[in-house]
Amino acid sequence: TCRRWRRHSYHISSTSVYGTQSVVVDEDCSLEELRPQSPYAETKLKEERYLQVLGASEGLRFVICRFGTICGMSPGMRFQTAINKFCWLAALNKPLTVWDSALNSKRPYLGLDDCIRAYQFFEKNGKLGEVYNVLTNNFEMKEIIETIRSYNPDLKIEITKSPLLNQKP
């Protein structure tokens, strides 16, 4: 038998719509804090606004999920994200290269298990037309490094100078 799905869709957006300023992403984030600073983030915000227009004019049924950066074990590992890459490097006893500009910055991360639980939650409790911030926690880079160091006490860190990549001229 086929499982009957609810008659609405999920739009996967991103917490990057808040930009790189020091916003702690949570359920209280406001529209004033939306400052996308990359083409990716700008596109995600435009998609959200387009869906909201279609919801009002055409009756489109949707839930918008702003996901934090997904991390965790999966068959298709993403090693370009900091947590996954750093864990992989630490397991190989290689040094972690960290940008000085990122050491004290916070980013919203979403563990893969929490991502799956979020879908289950929205299937039962999601309110149509709502925008949800979905993340496990806002972590500082130094917190991530110290957690990895608790598993690998010999972890080496190399701090390097780097401009913010999403910074607009």
Sine and cosine of phi, psi and omega as CSV:
sin_phi,cos_phi,sin_psi,cos_psi,sin_omega,cos_omega
0.00,0.00,0.49,-0.87,0.02,-1.00
-1.00,-0.03,0.64,-0.77,0.09,-1.00
-0.98,0.18,0.76,-0.65,0.01,-1.00
-1.00,0.09,0.85,-0.52,-0.02,-1.00
-1.00,0.02,0.45,-0.89,0.11,-0.99
-0.85,0.53,0.39,-0.92,-0.04,-1.00
-1.00,-0.07,0.82,0.57,0.14,-0.99
-0.52,-0.85,0.24,-0.97,-0.03,-1.00
-0.87,-0.50,0.29,-0.96,0.05,-1.00
-0.95,-0.30,0.75,-0.66,0.11,-0.99
-0.96,-0.29,0.85,-0.53,0.00,-1.00
-1.00,0.00,0.95,-0.32,0.07,-1.00
-0.97,-0.23,-0.40,-0.91,-0.10,-0.99
-0.53,-0.85,0.56,-0.83,0.11,-0.99
-0.93,0.36,-0.12,0.99,0.05,-1.00
-0.92,0.38,-0.18,0.98,0.07,-1.00
-0.90,0.43,-0.28,0.96,0.05,-1.00
-0.99,0.11,-0.19,0.98,0.02,-1.00
0.99,0.12,-0.22,-0.98,-0.08,-1.00
-0.98,-0.22,0.03,1.00,0.06,-1.00
-0.90,0.43,0.23,-0.97,-0.11,-0.99
-0.99,0.15,0.95,0.31,0.10,-1.00
-0.99,-0.17,0.81,-0.59,0.13,-0.99
-1.00,0.09,0.91,-0.42,-0.07,-1.00
-0.98,0.21,0.83,-0.56,0.07,-1.00
-0.45,-0.89,-0.18,-0.98,-0.05,-1.00
-0.96,0.29,-0.16,0.99,-0.02,-1.00
-0.99,-0.15,0.11,0.99,0.01,-1.00
-0.87,0.49,0.59,-0.81,-0.06,-1.00
-0.92,-0.40,0.21,-0.98,0.02,-1.00
-0.89,0.46,-0.47,0.88,0.01,-1.00
-0.91,0.41,-0.33,0.94,-0.05,-1.00
-1.00,0.00,0.01,1.00,0.01,-1.00
-0.98,0.20,0.94,-0.33,0.00,-1.00
-0.64,-0.77,0.93,0.38,-0.02,-1.00
-0.86,0.51,0.69,-0.73,-0.08,-1.00
-0.83,-0.56,0.32,0.95,0.06,-1.00
-0.56,-0.83,0.37,-0.93,0.06,-1.00
-0.84,0.54,-0.60,0.80,0.04,-1.00
-0.86,0.51,-0.77,0.63,-0.04,-1.00
-0.91,0.41,-0.64,0.76,0.04,-1.00
-0.88,0.48,-0.66,0.75,0.02,-1.00
-0.91,0.42,-0.67,0.74,0.03,-1.00
-0.87,0.49,-0.67,0.74,0.00,-1.00
-0.92,0.39,-0.64,0.77,0.06,-1.00
-0.89,0.46,-0.64,0.76,0.04,-1.00
-0.87,0.49,-0.71,0.70,0.01,-1.00
-0.85,0.52,-0.73,0.68,-0.03,-1.00
-0.91,0.42,-0.61,0.79,0.03,-1.00
-0.90,0.43,-0.68,0.73,0.05,-1.00
-0.87,0.49,-0.65,0.76,0.00,-1.00
-0.90,0.43,-0.60,0.80,0.08,-1.00
-0.91,0.42,-0.73,0.69,0.02,-1.00
-0.90,0.44,-0.56,0.83,0.06,-1.00
-0.89,0.46,-0.68,0.74,-0.02,-1.00
-0.96,0.28,-0.64,0.77,-0.10,-0.99
-1.00,-0.02,-0.53,0.85,-0.11,-0.99
-0.90,-0.45,-0.05,1.00,-0.02,-1.00
0.96,0.26,0.38,0.93,0.03,-1.00
-0.88,0.47,0.72,-0.69,-0.02,-1.00
-0.97,-0.24,0.85,-0.53,-0.09,-1.00
-0.43,-0.90,0.31,-0.95,0.17,-0.98
-0.78,-0.63,0.75,-0.66,0.03,-1.00
-0.98,-0.18,0.80,-0.60,0.01,-1.00
-0.90,-0.44,0.93,-0.38,0.09,-1.00
-1.00,0.02,0.98,-0.17,-0.04,-1.00
-0.99,0.13,0.62,-0.78,0.21,-0.98
-0.96,0.28,0.05,-1.00,0.04,-1.00
-0.90,0.43,0.87,-0.49,-0.07,-1.00
-0.97,0.23,0.69,-0.72,0.02,-1.00
-0.63,-0.78,0.34,-0.94,0.04,-1.00
0.82,-0.58,0.17,-0.98,-0.04,-1.00
-0.94,0.35,0.70,-0.71,0.08,-1.00
-0.37,-0.93,0.31,-0.95,0.03,-1.00
-0.87,0.49,-0.52,0.85,0.02,-1.00
-0.93,-0.37,0.96,0.28,-0.08,-1.00
-0.87,0.50,0.65,-0.76,0.08,-1.00
-0.97,-0.24,0.97,-0.23,-0.05,-1.00
-1.00,-0.02,0.05,1.00,0.06,-1.00
-1.00,0.08,-0.20,0.98,0.06,-1.00
-1.00,0.10,0.57,-0.82,-0.16,-0.99
-0.84,0.54,-0.76,0.65,-0.08,-1.00
-0.88,0.47,-0.76,0.65,-0.01,-1.00
-0.89,0.45,-0.69,0.72,-0.02,-1.00
-0.90,0.44,-0.70,0.71,-0.02,-1.00
-0.91,0.42,-0.64,0.77,0.04,-1.00
-0.89,0.45,-0.67,0.75,0.01,-1.00
-0.89,0.45,-0.74,0.68,0.01,-1.00
-0.89,0.46,-0.66,0.75,0.01,-1.00
-0.90,0.44,-0.62,0.79,0.03,-1.00
-0.91,0.43,-0.47,0.88,0.03,-1.00
-1.00,-0.02,0.08,1.00,-0.05,-1.00
0.85,0.53,0.60,0.80,0.06,-1.00
-0.97,-0.23,0.47,-0.88,-0.01,-1.00
-0.94,0.34,0.49,-0.87,0.09,-1.00
-1.00,-0.07,0.80,-0.59,0.07,-1.00
-1.00,-0.10,0.85,-0.52,-0.08,-1.00
-0.83,-0.56,0.74,-0.68,0.06,-1.00
-0.95,0.30,0.68,-0.73,0.00,-1.00
-0.86,0.50,-0.54,0.84,0.00,-1.00
-0.95,0.31,-0.28,0.96,-0.06,-1.00
-0.98,-0.21,-0.22,0.98,-0.15,-0.99
-0.84,0.55,-0.68,0.74,-0.04,-1.00
-0.97,-0.26,0.11,0.99,-0.01,-1.00
-0.99,0.11,0.49,-0.87,0.04,-1.00
-0.98,-0.22,0.58,-0.81,0.09,-1.00
-0.70,-0.71,0.56,-0.83,0.07,-1.00
-0.99,0.15,0.84,-0.55,0.02,-1.00
-0.90,-0.44,0.50,-0.87,0.01,-1.00
-0.78,-0.63,0.91,-0.42,0.08,-1.00
-0.93,0.37,0.61,-0.80,-0.05,-1.00
-0.83,0.55,-0.65,0.76,0.04,-1.00
-0.88,0.48,-0.65,0.76,0.04,-1.00
-0.92,0.39,-0.55,0.83,0.05,-1.00
-0.88,0.48,-0.71,0.70,0.01,-1.00
-0.90,0.44,-0.69,0.73,0.03,-1.00
-0.89,0.45,-0.55,0.83,0.03,-1.00
-0.89,0.45,-0.70,0.72,0.05,-1.00
-0.86,0.52,-0.68,0.73,0.01,-1.00
-0.89,0.46,-0.65,0.76,0.03,-1.00
-0.89,0.45,-0.75,0.66,-0.06,-1.00
-0.92,0.40,-0.51,0.86,0.03,-1.00
-0.88,0.48,-0.59,0.81,-0.02,-1.00
-1.00,-0.08,-0.59,0.81,-0.20,-0.98
-0.85,-0.52,-0.06,1.00,-0.06,-1.00
-0.90,0.44,0.71,-0.71,0.03,-1.00
-0.99,-0.11,0.80,-0.60,-0.05,-1.00
-0.84,0.54,0.68,-0.74,0.02,-1.00
0.99,0.13,-0.11,0.99,-0.03,-1.00
-0.99,0.15,0.43,-0.90,0.09,-1.00
-0.93,-0.37,0.81,-0.59,-0.02,-1.00
-0.87,-0.48,0.73,-0.69,0.18,-0.98
-1.00,0.07,0.81,-0.58,-0.09,-1.00
-0.85,-0.53,0.94,-0.34,0.02,-1.00
-0.41,-0.91,0.35,-0.94,0.07,-1.00
-0.99,0.14,-0.74,0.68,-0.01,-1.00
-0.17,-0.98,0.33,-0.94,0.16,-0.99
-1.00,-0.05,0.92,-0.39,-0.06,-1.00
-0.93,-0.36,0.65,-0.76,0.19,-0.98
-0.99,0.14,0.52,-0.85,0.00,-1.00
-0.83,0.56,-0.63,0.77,-0.01,-1.00
-0.91,0.41,-0.50,0.87,0.09,-1.00
-0.92,0.40,-0.67,0.74,0.01,-1.00
-0.88,0.47,-0.72,0.69,-0.02,-1.00
-0.88,0.47,-0.70,0.72,-0.02,-1.00
-0.92,0.40,-0.56,0.83,0.07,-1.00
-0.91,0.41,-0.69,0.72,0.04,-1.00
-0.90,0.43,-0.64,0.76,0.01,-1.00
-0.88,0.48,-0.49,0.87,0.02,-1.00
-0.91,0.41,-0.38,0.93,0.07,-1.00
-0.99,-0.11,-0.41,0.91,-0.01,-1.00
-0.70,-0.71,1.00,0.08,-0.07,-1.00
-0.87,0.49,-0.36,0.93,0.00,-1.00
-1.00,0.02,0.21,0.98,-0.04,-1.00
-0.83,0.56,0.74,-0.67,0.03,-1.00
-0.95,-0.30,0.66,-0.75,-0.02,-1.00
-0.86,-0.50,0.74,-0.68,0.10,-1.00
-0.90,-0.44,0.88,-0.47,0.02,-1.00
-1.00,-0.02,0.75,-0.66,-0.01,-1.00
-0.77,-0.64,0.50,-0.87,0.05,-1.00
-0.98,0.22,0.69,-0.73,0.05,-1.00
-0.34,-0.94,0.66,-0.75,0.10,-1.00
-0.96,0.29,0.33,-0.94,0.09,-1.00
-0.93,0.38,0.79,-0.62,-0.06,-1.00
-0.95,0.32,-0.52,0.85,-0.03,-1.00
-1.00,0.01,0.05,1.00,-0.06,-1.00
-0.94,0.34,0.79,-0.61,0.05,-1.00
-1.00,0.08,0.54,-0.84,0.00,-1.00
-0.92,0.39,0.00,0.00,0.00,0.00
